[in-house]
Amino acid sequence: MTRPDPSPVLSGSRFDYPLRRARELCGGVVVELDVVSSLDAAIDALCDEVGRSIDDAEALRLVPYFGTLWPAGRALAAHLGERPALVRGRRVVEVGCGVGLPALVAARLGAHVLASDAHPDVPALLRRNAALNDAVIAYHPGDVADPDALVAALGTADVVLASDVAYEARLAEQVAPALARLCRPGGRIVLADPGRPLFQTTVNALEALGYRSEVEIRRARRGDDSATTGAAGTDGEQEVFVVTFE
């Protein structure tokens, strides 16, 4: 693969995003990837267009939360990097992949990886990051709100991954049945969450479907923007729950 240029700009469906290069150590795997240079600035630019070129509904759909590294994604990627046998040679799906850090780690470890996300600007960024890491990742757009379409596009997998996907009530209820349908009989689902109040709803729903759960508590680095750390801009690390369902 041709490696993308450093300090690039990502051409999105409606906006261009300046990017910066990040380097992540995930267990025994080092990943280089491009992320949105400033999520705060990208959100400000989007808000400036509300009422001019886009309406509120379109703005909500285009918020570029996909473009940064969240603690839960970092924790899930590190969890995989320390357990290569979990994914090596297996068919792995990451739902809500964003920049694709866990998917990239799985691909680097020898998994056959598919990734999915609902944001229209994810495919271009994921292609860049796959090229940076000489990784092969198949991509299909999809949303857990439409599990039939998601399963039709992705099929089923030995390992299903997702991080920080239970951040609103609608998603907390929809995630469990969607991921269960994506998981082959005897497969595993691995979820990472920073302890959002609704995450337990998803855990309970998967357990009600017959899955047994095992919890690992990790600490992962926070992001660089107030959008990921809160208005106070808290830095440092955050506790993340990585839950494996079998």
N, C-alpha and C positions, 0 to 999 in steps of 0.2 A: 504493500500500500504506500501511496505518497503521503508523507507527513505534512499536515497543514502548517502554514506559516505561523510563527508566534505573533502575539499582539494583533489578532485579526478582528474583523467585525463580522458578526453573524447576521445575514439577511433573513429577517423573519417575514411572516405573512403580511404584517402591517407595519412593523418597526424593525430598525436595525439595532443590534445589541453589540456594543464594544465588549470584547472578551479579554480575559487574562488567563494565564496558564497556572495551574495548580499541580502540586505533586503530593500524592497520598501514599503513605505506607500502610498497607492492609495486611496484617499478619506477615506472611513471607512474600507478599506481592507488592511491587512498587507500580503505581499507576500515575501517568501524566494525563491531565485532561483540561479542557478549556471550560471555563464557567463565565457567566455574565459578570463583567467587571465590577459593577455596582448594582445590586438589586434595588437598593433605595432609589438610585438615579433612574433606573428603568421604570420603576413604578411611578415616580414623579412625572416622567415623560408621558406615560400612558394616561395618567390623570389629567394632564394638560390637554389631551385630545378629546376628553369626554365633553359632549355637547358641541364639538366642532366636527371632527371626522368620524367619531364613533359614539354610540349610545351607551348607557350604563350596562346593559346586558352584554354587549360586545366587549366592553372594558373588563368586566368580571371574567369573561372567558379567556381573555388574553393576559391576565396578570402573570408575569413571568416567574412564578415560584419554581418552575421546572429548572431554572438556570443556575442554581447555586447548590452548594454542599450543605446539607442539613445533618445535624448530629445523628439522627436515626439511620440515614444512609451510610454515614461513616461507620457506625457501629455494626451494621449488617455486613458491610464489605469486610471489616476486620474479622468478624465472626467467620465468614467464608474463607478468608485468607489463612486462617489458622486451622481449617478443616478441609484440606483439598479433596479428601476422599468423599466428602459429601456431594461434590458436584462433578468430579472428574469423570468424563465419559458419559455423563447423564444429560438428559434433555431438561433444560432449565428455562423457566419463564420468569421475567421480572415485570410486575404490573406497576404502573405509575412510576416509570423508570427515571424521568427527569434527565439529568446529565449522565445517568447510567453507571454510576460507580460500582454497585454490586454486580451488575451484569458484566461489566468489564473484568472484574476480578474472577467471576465464574468462567468467562471465556478464556482468560489467561491461564486458568487452571485446567483447561481441557474439556470444558462443558460445551454442549451444543445449545446455544443461547438464543432465545427470542425475547424481545422486549416490547412493551406497549405503554402508551400514555395518551391522554385525551388532548393535550395541548398541541396546536398545529405547528409549533416551532421546534418541537422536540426532535423530529427526524434529522434535520440538518445538523443539529448540535451532536446528536448521537453518532452520526456518520463521521464527524470530525474526530470525536473521541475514540471511536473504534480504530480509525486510521492511525491516530497517535500511538496506539498500543498494539498495532498489528493484530487486532482482534476481529473476529467475524461474529457479528450480531445481526440476526434478522429482526426487522421491525414491522409491526402492524399497529395502526392506530386503534385505540379501544378504550372503553370506559367500563368500570365495574357496574355502572348503572344499567348496562346492557350486556348481561352475562352471556346471552345467546350469541350475540355478535362476537363477543370476546372469545368464546370457545370455538366458534366457527373459524375465526381468523388464526388463533394460536394452537388449537388442538389441546391435548393434555400433556402434562409434564411430570417428570420424576420429582422435581423440586420446584416449588412455586415461591417466589420472593416478593416481598413488598415492605416498604418502610414509610412510616408516618402517613398512613392513608386513612386513618379514622379520626379526621380532624373536624368533622361536622356530623350531625345526627344522621343525615341521609346516608352518608358513606359508611358510618359505623354499622348500620343495619345491612347494607348491601355487600360489604366486603366479604363476609364469611361465606355466604352461598356461592358467590362468584369464584373465590379462590378454591373452594371445595370442588367445584365443577371442573376447574382447570387441573386439579391434582389427580394423578392416576391412582387407582387402588394400590395401597402399599407405599405411596409416595409421601413426601413431606412438604409442609408449608412452613416457611420461616418468616416471621413478622418482626419488625423492629419499631418501637414506638417510644417517644420521650416521656411517657406517662401522662398522656392526655386523658381527661376524665372519661371520654367515650371509648377508649381502647378496651376497657373491660367488657363492654358490650360485644365487641368483636370476638374477644377471647371466649366469652360465655357461649356465643352462638356457634363457634367452631367445636367447642366441647360438647354442646348439645347435638351436633351432627356426628358425634362418636369419636372425635379426635382426642388423644391424650396430649397434654402440653408439658413442656419442660422450659423453665425460665432461666436465662442468664442475664445478670445485670452488669452492664459495661459502662465505662465512661468514655465519652467521645467529645472531640473538640467542637465548639460552637462555630457558627458562621461569622462572617465579617461585617454583616449589615444589621441595622436595627430591625429589619423585617424578620430576621431569623433569631435575634437575641432579645428582642423586646425594646421598648422605647428607651430604656435606660442604657442600652448598648452593653449589657453584661457580657464580659469576655470569659475566657477559660473553658471549662469543660461542663458537660451535662450528663446526667445519668440517663441511660437508655435501657429499656427492657427488650431483650431479644428472645422471642418465644418460638420454640420449635413444636410443631403439631405433627403427630404421626397417627 
